[in-house]
Amino acid sequence: MAGQDISRKARQIVGPLMGAALMAYFAYHAVQGDRGLIAWWKLRYEIEKTNFELNEVTAEKQSLEHRVSLLRPASLDRDMLEERARLMLGAIGPGDVIVPLSGTTDAAKPRAD
């Protein structure tokens, strides 16, 4: 009789135990899996970071497009042309005041000949 009681109780416990194990499996993968919450948070972070970089690059592109438009023959800006010529040739006029900017490279610095 003791053996029958144990087998009957074992059958009663196996079902809920299997259900709990199945729920634990799905809960773990809902959080840690390839498509779980942590992966979703990482993906959202990457999207935010990429959008921020896109905004920076777009602003830089618009700035460069504006500067290029000032050098087009149809709308030539003489100041922009002079600035580019001095930068390319490394020329400094006798009355020019040089203001060093941080982050300039040696190639961008004018030469004093």
N, C-alpha and C positions, 0 to 999 in steps of 0.2 A: 503494500500500500504506500509506503514511503516513496518508492520509485515512481508510482503513478502521480503522486502529488508534485514531485519535482518536475516530471515531464510536462504536466499540465501547466504549472507555473512558468516553465521555460517557454512554452508555446505562447503564453499570455504576454511574456516580456519581449519576445523576439520581434513582434510586429512594431510596437512603439520604439524599440531600439533601432530597428532598420529605418523607421520614419525619421527619427532624430538624426541618425547618421546621414541620411539623404539631405535633410534640411541643412545640416552643418556643411556638407559638401557644396551645396548651391550657395550658401551664404558666403563661404570662403571665396568661391570663384566670382561672386558678385562684387566683392571688394578687391581681391588681389588678381583676378584673371586678366587675360589679354584685353578684354572689353569691360573690365570692372571699373569701379569708381576711381581708383587711384590712376589707372591709365587714362580715364576721362579727364581728371584734373590736370594731369601732365599735358595732355593734348590741348586743353583750353589755355594753359600757360604758354605753350609753344605758339598757339594762334595769336595770343595777345602780344607776345614778343615779336612775332613776324609782322603783325599789323603796325606796331610801333616803328620797326625798321622800315616798313613800306612808306609810312608817313614821312620819315626822315629823308629817305631817298627821293620821294616825290617832291618834297620842298627843295632839295638840292637841285633836282632836275629842272624845276621851274626857275630857280635862280640862274642856272647856267643857260637855259633857253632865253631868258631875258637879256643876259649879257651878250649872247650870240646875236640876238635881234638888234642890239645896238651897233653891231659891227657889219650888218648887212648893207650893201650899197644903197638900197632904197631909203634906209633910215639911219645913215651913218652918224654916230655921235663922235664928235672930234675929241672930246675928253677921253672916251673909252679907247679910241684909236691911239691916242698919245700914250695912255697908260700901258696898253699892250705893247706898243713899240719900245717904250723905255724898258719894260720888263724883259722883252725878248733880246734887246740889244745891250742891256745892262748900262744904259746911259743915265748920267745924273747931270742935271743942269747946275750952273754956278749958284743960283738962288734957291735951289731946292732944299727943302727941309726933310730929312729922313726920319721917319718914325718906325722904329723896329717893332714888329709884331711877334708875339709868342707863337711858336709852332711853324715858323717859316723855315723852308729848307735852304740849303746853300745855293741851289740852282735858282731860287726865286729872289735871292738878294742881289741888288744891283752892284756892279763893280765900279770902283772909283779909279778911273784911269788917268 
